[in-house]
Amino acid sequence: MSGWGCPHELRGRCKRVKMRAVIGEDVDEDGNTMPVCDPGMKGCTLYGRYRFSNDDKNKPKKKTDEAED
């Protein structure tokens, strides 16, 4: 069995991402100041480095302008 542990996770909460980035406020309705750890959320160390099955967690692809001939 294998697993990965994030150094920014503390009891299921993310120490890296600010609550304001997730819900727009500094604390949630329960008074927590750290958001629930969700690998791939914007601000996470995994954001943009890996592809997730949930497209909402993936970094948007760069739009390229293709020249018309």
N, C-alpha and C positions, 0 to 999 in steps of 0.2 A: 504494500500500500504506500502511496506517495501523497504528498501534499505540498502546498506552498503557503507560507505565512508572510504576510505583509508587515514590514517593520513599522508602518504607520497606523496599524490597527490596534486598538485598545478596547478590549471587551466588546467587540463587535462594532465599534465606532471608529471613524476615520479621524486621525489627528492632523492630517495634511490638508484636507479640504475644509474650508470654512462653511459654517451653516448658512451664512448669507448667500453663498454661491448656489446652494441647493434649494432653499425655500424663500430666500429674499429677506430673511430676518436673522438676528443673532442667536435666537433660541427657538426651539420648537414648542409645541403645546405642552410637552412634559417637562420643559425647563432644560433640556439637553442642549449643550453648546457645540457638540460634535455630531455630524450626520452619521446615519447608519452606513457601515461599509458596504459599498456596491462597486465591485471591481469594474472598471471601465467608465465610471462616471467622469464627467469633465473635471479635471484637476487631479485625478488619480494618476499615479505613476505609470499605470498600464494604458492610459488613454492615448490612442493614436499609435501604440506600439504593436498591438495585436488586433486581429479581426475577431469579433464576437458574433455569435449566432443571432443575437438581438441587434438589429440595425440601428436602434436608437442609441446604442453605446459606442458605435463606430464613428470615427472622425469622418466628417464629410469629405468626399473626394474633391480634389481641386478641379475647377472648371477650366478647360482649355478651349481657346478659340481656334477652331479649325479653319484654315484658309480655304476659301472657295475659289475654284479655278474657272 
